[in-house]
Amino acid sequence: MGRAPARRPGPAPLLIACALGIERLALRTGDRSGAPGAMTVLRTGMGPLNAERAVRGALGTGPLRDAAVLATGFCAGLAPGMHPGDLVVAEETRDGRGSTPCTGTGLLVEELVRALPGRTVHTGPLTGSDHVVRGPERGALLATGAIAVDMESAATLHSAARAGRRPLAAVRVVVDAPQHELVRIGTVRGGISAFRVLRAVLPAFFEWHRSSLLPRR
């Protein structure tokens, strides 16, 4: 008798990481019809240490070991003219340990514009912080070239990159901008446009994931 053919591994799964329960709720109630066969929405908890710990643990398990990783959720915009509900697609994420380049930024922009016509999409460096950024600190971060800041994306992608080569991306929705400072994150639940935008991003994420699995020439 001949040997049974070896089983081919399935496509790499998609891990979408967010920090807050309200972010996970938006993602879980969005359009998942085009989801890849294996997709996980991971709530990491707030802050870089929680994000790093959660992502490292998730990627240490067999099913997610080779997963493409996309960090998402809300962020603070740094550049003048940004508004709540705008989208930020990171070209790289930054923290005190350096920068992590992102994969497929151009495709993500195209797909987000298609999924959310009329929404402004910004691209550039996304910087990390271990606290909520307010007032004059925005200007200092903008001077470094960053266009937005959040507490988890840089730690998420840094941890994912250290765990092995894989597609990486970060897409954030602005809830807080220089002329539109947010008093407390709970007001998002009261109807701010960022929640509705986050619900609508999944089709773009799925297209990015499919493209990231194609062989590179």
Salt bridges, closest charged atoms under 4 A:
GLU52 OE2 - ARG56 NH1 3.65
GLU52 OE1 - ARG97 NH1 3.08
ASP86 OD2 - HIS122 NE2 2.92
GLU92 OE2 - ARG94 NE 2.70
ASP95 OD2 - ARG97 NH2 2.81
GLU111 OE2 - ARG114 NH1 2.82
ASP130 OD1 - HIS131 ND1 2.70
GLU137 OE2 - HIS131 NE2 2.92
ASP150 OD2 - ARG172 NH2 3.28
GLU152 OE1 - ARG172 NH2 3.90
ASP176 OD1 - ARG134 NH1 3.81
ASP176 OD2 - ARG138 NH2 2.37
GLU181 OE2 - ARG138 NE 3.25
GLU207 OE2 - ARG210 NH2 2.64
